[in-house]
Amino acid sequence: MEHRRLGESGLVVSRIGLGLAALGRPGYINLGHADDLQRDYDAAAMQDRAHAVLDAAAAAGVRYFDTARSYGRGEDFLGAWLAARGIRADEVTIGSKWGYTYTAGWRVDAEHHEIKQHTLDTLERQIDESRDRLGEHLALYQIHSATLDSGVLESRAVLERLARLRDDGLAIGLSLSGPRQSDALRRALEVRVGGSRVFDTVQATWNLLERSAGAALRDAHAAGLGVIVKEALANGRLTGRNQSPEFAAQRTRLAQVAARLACTIDALALAAVLAQPWADVVLSGAARVDDLLSNLGALALQWDAGADDALAPLSEDSPAYWAARSRMPWN
């Protein structure tokens, strides 16, 4: 596993990291999530499953682990694993996120799974909660799904508090979502407190279907921000489990390139991200060990111009992509 510096933050990450969005709570929008969990939502069983995936990731050299306050018990599961395995803070890089509150009550059929609140009160409450669960391992704290509409990038109180956290040694980042990721990122690059840039990293969606943030991510990387890529598999749409008739032509194209390169479709999609010169780390969102190992196959894949050309037609209109994502059911 190749490791590298995450921009100018000084943090060390593996090229593939593990995100806990699908491991920390019963419900998520990934295709087949219910089957991944075998519909067993007992908290102890879910923690055991999460620890098995974390063990497999660590054994493969994964060093970056990403969670959030809204990922159910994601921080709890991760913190318990770190303690149980005796993993030192300098052996891994842990990132978490604030700004959404988990509201599903450990149910899959909840009316609302999370509530967005980008306020100073939420930041103050959630940084204490994250530190309580992750302790000295917490190295990167990110605004969860920062958008221009939320106003968080204009809130002086929030930005000044983040700047103080950064001055105290915590790297500060933001994650992005929606068709205006690029606009939010370019605004974030301008944010200064006391003459210094607030943000060390950015986490954004980029995949073979949704490429609109590529130019902005390139510019952010050139400016010194570390770049973390999420949803490289488009919540399961870029895997073999996507059997939607509407996706048949795209799936055939993906399968043909995967067959030529002797890899799985999911490894192919992750390799497409790793091939981007601005991408420092791409997250696997696997909820099972076998899926994680399949994802890690991207590391051995020799991406080439033929794959690039063959898969370029998969790119979708950005608003249409995000509209389709919003229709995916929690399961």
C-alpha positions, -999 to 999 in steps of 0.1 A, spaced: 0 0 0 14 33 -10 13 61 16 16 98 9 12 132 26 -23 147 25 -16 180 9 2 204 32 -15 191 64 14 169 73 -10 139 77 0 106 62 -27 86 43 -29 54 23 -40 57 -13 -72 37 -4 -89 46 29 -120 31 46 -151 51 52 -176 40 79 -208 54 64 -222 19 57 -206 2 87 -219 25 115 -256 24 111 -284 0 100 -296 22 71 -277 36 42 -283 43 5 -257 19 -9 -272 -7 -32 -275 -40 -13 -267 -25 21 -294 -46 38 -279 -78 24 -244 -67 33 -255 -65 70 -276 -97 66 -304 -76 80 -289 -81 114 -290 -48 131 -280 -58 166 -255 -32 178 -230 -58 191 -232 -78 158 -227 -46 138 -197 -36 159 -182 -71 153 -187 -68 116 -172 -33 115 -142 -45 135 -137 -74 110 -136 -50 81 -113 -26 100 -90 -56 108 -88 -66 71 -82 -30 61 -53 -25 86 -38 -58 75 -38 -46 39 -20 -14 49 -49 10 50 -40 39 72 -68 65 66 -102 59 83 -131 83 78 -162 86 99 -188 113 110 -210 121 139 -240 112 118 -228 77 109 -248 62 137 -222 45 160 -194 48 135 -172 68 158 -180 45 187 -171 14 166 -139 29 153 -128 42 188 -135 8 203 -114 -9 176 -85 14 181 -85 7 218 -90 -30 215 -62 -34 190 -39 -10 209 -33 12 178 -13 43 185 -23 77 171 8 79 150 0 46 133 -32 58 116 -49 89 104 -84 94 116 -108 119 101 -144 127 112 -170 152 103 -195 175 121 -226 192 109 -252 164 107 -269 148 137 -280 112 135 -318 110 140 -328 75 128 -330 59 162 -312 28 149 -340 22 124 -338 16 86 -373 30 80 -368 63 98 -385 93 83 -353 113 87 -319 96 91 -299 128 97 -305 165 102 -281 191 89 -271 220 112 -240 240 104 -241 262 135 -215 271 160 -236 253 187 -235 221 167 -198 224 161 -191 229 198 -213 200 208 -200 176 182 -163 183 185 -166 173 222 -185 142 212 -160 132 186 -130 137 209 -148 117 236 -150 87 212 -118 91 193 -95 109 217 -60 117 205 -65 97 174 -87 124 159 -65 142 134 -88 157 108 -122 174 114 -143 183 84 -175 202 78 -200 176 67 -214 184 32 -206 221 32 -227 239 6 -231 275 -4 -267 274 6 -260 263 42 -241 296 48 -213 278 68 -186 292 46 -198 327 55 -202 322 92 -174 341 109 -182 324 143 -178 289 129 -148 298 107 -130 314 136 -137 284 159 -123 261 132 -93 283 129 -87 280 166 -90 242 164 -64 243 136 -41 265 156 -44 239 184 -31 212 160 -62 197 144 -63 196 106 -95 212 93 -113 201 61 -147 201 44 -166 175 26 -188 185 -4 -220 172 -20 -244 181 -48 -240 196 -83 -223 228 -70 -194 211 -53 -170 231 -75 -185 264 -65 -184 256 -28 -147 244 -31 -136 276 -49 -153 296 -22 -136 275 5 -102 282 -11 -108 320 -5 -117 316 32 -92 332 55 -91 339 92 -64 362 105 -48 361 70 -44 323 70 -63 297 50 -88 277 72 -90 245 52 -63 219 49 -83 192 30 -113 187 9 -134 155 5 -156 154 -26 -175 131 -49 -158 122 -81 -164 90 -101 -169 77 -136 -205 90 -136 -199 124 -119 -168 142 -129 -178 178 -126 -156 186 -96 -124 175 -113 -110 209 -123 -118 224 -89 -101 195 -72 -71 199 -94 -68 235 -84 -73 228 -47 -46 202 -49 -23 226 -66 -30 252 -38 -19 227 -12 -51 211 0 -52 173 5 -78 157 -17 -100 128 -4 -124 113 -29 -157 97 -17 -184 78 -34 -161 65 -61 -185 36 -66 -215 59 -68 -232 42 -39 -230 8 -56 -241 19 -91 -205 13 -103 -204 -23 -90 -215 -57 -103 -246 -55 -80 -261 -28 -102 -286 -48 -123 -308 -19 -132 -321 -23 -168 -316 14 -174 -279 9 -167 -274 -22 -189 -254 -5 -216 -231 12 -191 -227 -20 -172 -217 -38 -204 -191 -12 -212 -177 -14 -176 -176 -52 -178 -157 -52 -211 -130 -29 -198 -128 -49 -165 -124 -81 -184 -96 -67 -205 -78 -55 -174 -86 -87 -154 -103 -69 -125 -137 -64 -110 -160 -35 -119 -156 -19 -85 -118 -21 -86 -119 -5 -121 -140 24 -108 -116 30 -79 -86 28 -102 -101 55 -123 -99 78 -92 -64 67 -83 -53 76 -119 -62 113 -112 -30 132 -103 -49 154 -78 -64 125 -58 -45 117 -26 -68 90 -11 -100 74 -23 -124 59 1 -137 24 1 -172 22 16 -172 -16 19 -194 -32 46 -180 -67 41 -145 -80 40 -148 -96 6 -160 -63 -9 -131 -45 7 -106 -70 -7 -122 -66 -42 -119 -28 -39 -82 -31 -30 -77 -48 -63 -76 -13 -77 -40 -9 -64 -27 -35 -88 -46 -23 -118 -26 -7 -146 -49 21 -158 -44 31 -194 -56 54 -221 -78 27 -235 -97 25 -203 -100 63 -201 -114 65 -236 -137 36 -233 -153 49 -201 -155 86 -209 -190 82 -223 -203 71 -189 -201 106 -175 -236 120 -167 -250 155 -164 -242 166 -128 -277 177 -117 -292 145 -132 -266 124 -113 -274 140 -79 -311 138 -86 -307 100 -92 -287 97 -60 -314 115 -40 -339 89 -52 -319 60 -39 -337 43 -10 -322 38 24 -319 1 31 
